[in-house]
Amino acid sequence: MKLKSLGAAVGLIVVMVIASQGSASAATIGFSCVTEAAHPGTCSNLNGFFSGQLTLSNGGLTLTAVISNSGAGSITDIYVDAPGDGTGYALSNVFIETPDAGVNYALAGAPPGLPGATFNEEFQAHATNPSIANGVGTAESVGLVFTLTTPLADSDLNALLNGGSLLFALHVQSIAQEDGVSESFVSNYCPTGQECGPSTRTVTPEPASMMLLGTGLLAAARARRKKTI
């Protein structure tokens, strides 16, 4: 009976570890308005409309950022401030996350710098002309693929985002159905007097964590068995 209980506990640990190895993790970033040029005092109301989803693949050598718009204007330019001077990162591809949605992006920026804000732009991607029509509109998204020379772990990505070493910025045009109205948004940025949290990370338990959990279950099973004897 004891061997049967021990075998069941060990089997549970093995299953949990195998399942965790196939799990995926992602980092989610939010964007906050940094200009307030067109609508002073109201641009911060748009903070929740833009988001980014970052994932690692290819052994940590490929970083994919998917930028989405849930309902405000058109994201016409995306700027990236990579750690340090950007060495070790290369923006290798831009892809359309939502097919047939009218999104058309290219490498480089137009304008080359984030309008109205100070931001170090190592990498840029912009919507092709007409930029507003080809930008990331409501319920649309676009993906940026970075090739890295040194692999990153999920924990590294989390630290880079929350520490401000890896930043993303957006130039959003045609806000409030006005073609001339535009604002700039930056990730991990909280203007004075505004409530905006840091990037959040959603991750399934890693194998080491699962092993600790399994060990705890095994100990609990032993304690219960002793109590019933």
N, C-alpha and C positions, 0 to 999 in steps of 0.2 A: 504494500500500500504506500509505504514511504517512497519507494523507488518510482512508483507510478506518478505520485504528486511532483517529485523532483523532475521527472522527465517532462511532465506537462509544463512546468514553469520554464525549463530550459527551452522547450519548443516555442513557447510564447515569446521569449527573448529573441530567438533566432528570427521568427516571423516579423517581429517589430523592427529589427535591425534591417532586414531585407527590404521591408516596405519603406523605411526611411531613406534608404539609398536611392530609391527611385523618385523621391519627392523633389519638388522644385521650390525655390524661394525667389522672392522678388522684393524690390525696394520701391516704395511709392513716394513721389515728391509732389508737394503743392507749390503754387506760385502766388506771390504777393505783389500788388501794384507798387511801383517805385517812382512814378511820375506825377500822377494826379493832375495832369496838364489840362485835359479837355473838360473834365467834370470834377473840380476840386471837392474833396470830401466824400465823393461817391464812388470813385474807382475801386476803393477797397471792397466794395460790395461785390465786385466781380472776382475776388480771390478764389472762390470755390469753383469757378467755371473751368479752370485749366488744371491739368494734372499730367504727371509723367510716371511711367512704369519702367523700371530698369531691371534687366535680367542678365545673368552671366551664363555663358555656354562655352563649348570647346575647351574644357578644362580651365576656365577662367581667363581665356585669351580673347574672348569676344564679348563685348558689352553692347547690349541693345537697349536703346531708349525709345519708347513709344509715347509720343506727346498727343494728348487728346483735348478736345474742346466740347464741353457739354452744353454750350448755349450762349456765347457772347462774341460777336464780331468774327474776324477771320485772323488766325495766326499766320502772318506772312513771313516772319523771320524767326529762326531759332539760333541762339548763340550758346557756345559752351566754353566754360573756363575749366580746363583740365588741371590736375595737380601740378604744381611747379610751373614750368614754362610749356607744358604740354608734351614734352618729350616722353616717348613711350606709348603715346596715344595717336591713332590715325583714324580720321573719319573716312571710312572706306565705302560706305554705301548709304543711300536714302531710298526707302521703299514705302509704298502706299499700304497702310494698314487696313484701310477701308476701300476695297476695289470699287471702281465706277462711281466714286463719290465726288469726282471733280477736283481731287487734290493732285497737284503737280509740283514737285519740289526738285531743286537742284542744289549742288554743293556751292559754297561761297555765299556771302551775304549781300543784300542790297536793301538798305544801306549797309556798308561794311561794319558799322558800329551800332550798338544798341542806342536808339534815339532817347535823348533826355536823361541818361543815367550813365554812371561810371561803371564799366564792366570790362574785364580782360577777355577779349574774344580770341581764343586760339583756333576755334572752329566755328563755321557758320553754314547754315542751310537756309534757302529762301524759296518762296513760291515764285514760279515763273510768271511772266506777264500774260494776262492781267493778274497781278499778284493777289488781289482780294478774291477774285473768282477761283483762283487755283490754290488759295490758302486753306488752312484747316478750319473749316466752318463748324457749325453745330452738328454734333454726333459724328464728326469725322476725326481722323487721327493720321499721324505720319510716323514712320520709324527711322531712326538713325542707328547705323551699325558702326561700332568702333573696334578696330583691331589693336590689341595690346601686345607689347613686347615682353611684359612680365605678367604672369597670371595673377588674378585677384581671387581671393576667397570671398564668400558672402559677408563675413565679418569685416573684411577690408572695405567693401563697398559701403556698408553701413556707416563705418567710421568716416569715410571720405565725404559722404553726403551730410551727415550730421555735424561734421567738423567744418564744413564750408570749403573744403579743398576741391570738391567737384560741384560746380554750379551750372545751372541752365537758366537761360533768359529768353523771353518771348517778346516780340513786337506784334501787338494786336491792333489791327486796323478795322475801320468800318464799325466802330462800336455804336450802339444805339441807332443803327441803320443810317449813320452819317459817314459817308466815304472819307471825309476829312478828319474824322475823330480817331485818334490812336493813342495807345498807352503802352507802357513797358512793364513787364512782370519778371521777377527774379525768384528763383527757388531758394529756400532756406534763408529768406530775408524777412525781417519783421520790423517795419517802420515804427518809430516811437509813437506810442499811444494806440497802436493797433494790436489786436489779438490774432496771432498766427503762430501755429506750432511748428516744430522742426519736422523734418522728413520722418515718416514712420515706416517700419519694416515689418512685413508679414512673412514669417518663415516657419516651416514645419520643423519639428524637433530633429536635430542632427543625430547620427548614429550613437555618439558618445552619450547624449542626453537620453536616448532610448535605452541604452545599456544600463544607465543609472536607474531609470524607471523600472526596468526589468529586474534589477537587483533588489530594489525596494519591494516589488511584488513577491519575489522569492522569499525575502525575509519575513514578509507578512504571512505567507503561506506556512512557513516553518513555525512561526509563533502561534498561529491558529491550530496547527496540528498538535503542538505541545499542550495547548490549553484543553483540547478534547481528549487527550490520552488520560 
